[in-house]
Amino acid sequence: MDGLSLKYGCTTPINAEAELARLMIERTHGQVIVVADHSKWGIVSNFEMARLDQIHLLVTNEGFETRRGQNWRPASSKQSLPGRKPMDAIPAEFE
């Protein structure tokens, strides 16, 4: 994923990547989890991977809150903190 925006959701410049992501989301029986740092917010690429309403959990860093403002909030959000292992940000049910 290269970008995340209100209007276009999760996007990528690679069509095959977008098609695969859409297929995985369509077939999943669980939550859709997106891992993206704050620099992805507001970026739009050519192909849509997922709409924002399809995202259940966003794992991100502290800068995301500042960049996105109050326009969108996923069903759940976890922030990874500097100095912590990446898995510390993932809910226990996914470990």
C-alpha positions as a LaTeX table, in Angstrom:
\begin{tabular}{lrrr}
\hline
Residue & $x$ (\AA) & $y$ (\AA) & $z$ (\AA) \\
\hline
Met1 & 0.00 & 0.00 & 0.00 \\
Asp2 & 1.34 & 3.38 & $-0.97$ \\
Gly3 & $-1.44$ & 5.67 & 0.17 \\
Leu4 & $-4.45$ & 6.06 & 2.44 \\
Ser5 & $-7.07$ & 8.76 & 1.86 \\
Leu6 & $-10.67$ & 9.58 & 2.77 \\
Lys7 & $-11.89$ & 9.60 & $-0.81$ \\
Tyr8 & $-9.94$ & 6.68 & $-2.30$ \\
Gly9 & $-9.11$ & 4.45 & 0.70 \\
Cys10 & $-5.97$ & 2.27 & 0.46 \\
Thr11 & $-4.25$ & 2.62 & $-2.89$ \\
Thr12 & $-1.20$ & 1.30 & $-4.73$ \\
Pro13 & 0.46 & 2.06 & $-8.09$ \\
Ile14 & 0.51 & $-1.66$ & $-8.99$ \\
Asn15 & $-2.70$ & $-3.10$ & $-10.42$ \\
Ala16 & $-1.82$ & $-6.75$ & $-9.66$ \\
Glu17 & $-1.15$ & $-5.85$ & $-6.00$ \\
Ala18 & $-4.51$ & $-4.09$ & $-5.79$ \\
Glu19 & $-6.35$ & $-7.04$ & $-7.35$ \\
Leu20 & $-4.73$ & $-9.50$ & $-4.93$ \\
Ala21 & $-5.52$ & $-7.32$ & $-1.91$ \\
Arg22 & $-9.17$ & $-6.94$ & $-2.97$ \\
Leu23 & $-9.46$ & $-10.72$ & $-3.41$ \\
Met24 & $-7.95$ & $-11.39$ & 0.03 \\
Ile25 & $-10.32$ & $-8.88$ & 1.65 \\
Glu26 & $-13.31$ & $-10.39$ & $-0.16$ \\
Arg27 & $-12.42$ & $-13.90$ & 1.03 \\
Thr28 & $-11.38$ & $-13.13$ & 4.59 \\
His29 & $-13.43$ & $-14.38$ & 7.52 \\
Gly30 & $-11.63$ & $-12.11$ & 9.97 \\
Gln31 & $-10.66$ & $-8.52$ & 10.40 \\
Val32 & $-8.94$ & $-6.40$ & 7.78 \\
Ile33 & $-5.75$ & $-5.02$ & 9.34 \\
Val34 & $-3.74$ & $-2.24$ & 7.72 \\
Val35 & $-0.21$ & $-1.39$ & 8.81 \\
Ala36 & 0.83 & 2.09 & 7.66 \\
Asp37 & 2.91 & 4.92 & 9.06 \\
His38 & 1.71 & 8.53 & 9.08 \\
Ser39 & 3.43 & 9.35 & 5.78 \\
Lys40 & 0.83 & 7.27 & 3.88 \\
Trp41 & $-2.10$ & 9.49 & 4.91 \\
Gly42 & $-3.28$ & 11.79 & 2.12 \\
Ile43 & $-1.34$ & 9.94 & $-0.57$ \\
Val44 & $-3.32$ & 8.59 & $-3.54$ \\
Ser45 & $-2.04$ & 6.06 & $-6.07$ \\
Asn46 & $-3.64$ & 4.63 & $-9.21$ \\
Phe47 & $-5.43$ & 1.50 & $-7.95$ \\
Glu48 & $-7.79$ & 0.99 & $-5.00$ \\
Met49 & $-7.01$ & $-1.88$ & $-2.63$ \\
Ala50 & $-9.66$ & $-1.27$ & 0.04 \\
Arg51 & $-12.26$ & 1.29 & 1.02 \\
Leu52 & $-11.86$ & 2.84 & 4.44 \\
Asp53 & $-15.09$ & 1.25 & 5.66 \\
Gln54 & $-13.51$ & $-2.18$ & 5.07 \\
Ile55 & $-10.67$ & $-1.54$ & 7.54 \\
His56 & $-11.19$ & $-2.93$ & 11.06 \\
Leu57 & $-7.78$ & $-2.19$ & 12.57 \\
Leu58 & $-5.10$ & 0.32 & 11.68 \\
Val59 & $-1.63$ & $-0.18$ & 13.14 \\
Thr60 & 0.29 & 3.07 & 12.78 \\
Asn61 & 2.70 & 5.46 & 14.46 \\
Glu62 & 2.12 & 8.55 & 16.57 \\
Gly63 & 2.27 & 11.00 & 13.65 \\
Phe64 & $-0.87$ & 9.57 & 12.05 \\
Glu65 & $-3.29$ & 11.33 & 14.42 \\
Thr66 & $-1.82$ & 14.73 & 13.55 \\
Arg67 & $-1.86$ & 14.17 & 9.78 \\
Arg68 & $-5.35$ & 12.76 & 9.40 \\
Gly69 & $-7.18$ & 15.22 & 11.65 \\
Gln70 & $-10.62$ & 14.16 & 12.88 \\
Asn71 & $-12.06$ & 13.11 & 9.51 \\
Trp72 & $-11.77$ & 9.34 & 9.83 \\
Arg73 & $-11.27$ & 6.79 & 12.56 \\
Pro74 & $-11.03$ & 3.04 & 11.91 \\
Ala75 & $-13.05$ & 0.63 & 14.03 \\
Ser76 & $-9.86$ & 0.14 & 16.05 \\
Ser77 & $-6.43$ & 1.72 & 16.00 \\
Lys78 & $-3.15$ & 0.76 & 17.62 \\
Gln79 & 0.01 & 2.83 & 17.58 \\
Ser80 & 3.42 & 1.29 & 17.69 \\
Leu81 & 5.68 & 3.26 & 19.97 \\
Pro82 & 9.38 & 3.97 & 19.43 \\
Gly83 & 11.56 & 1.39 & 21.14 \\
Arg84 & 8.87 & $-1.31$ & 21.18 \\
Lys85 & 8.83 & $-4.44$ & 19.08 \\
Pro86 & 6.31 & $-4.27$ & 16.20 \\
Met87 & 4.32 & $-7.19$ & 17.61 \\
Asp88 & 3.63 & $-5.19$ & 20.79 \\
Ala89 & 1.11 & $-3.18$ & 18.76 \\
Ile90 & $-0.85$ & $-6.22$ & 17.54 \\
Pro91 & $-3.84$ & $-7.37$ & 19.60 \\
Ala92 & $-3.31$ & $-10.66$ & 21.47 \\
Glu93 & $-5.87$ & $-12.52$ & 19.36 \\
Phe94 & $-3.65$ & $-12.07$ & 16.27 \\
Glu95 & $-0.34$ & $-13.12$ & 17.81 \\
\hline
\end{tabular}
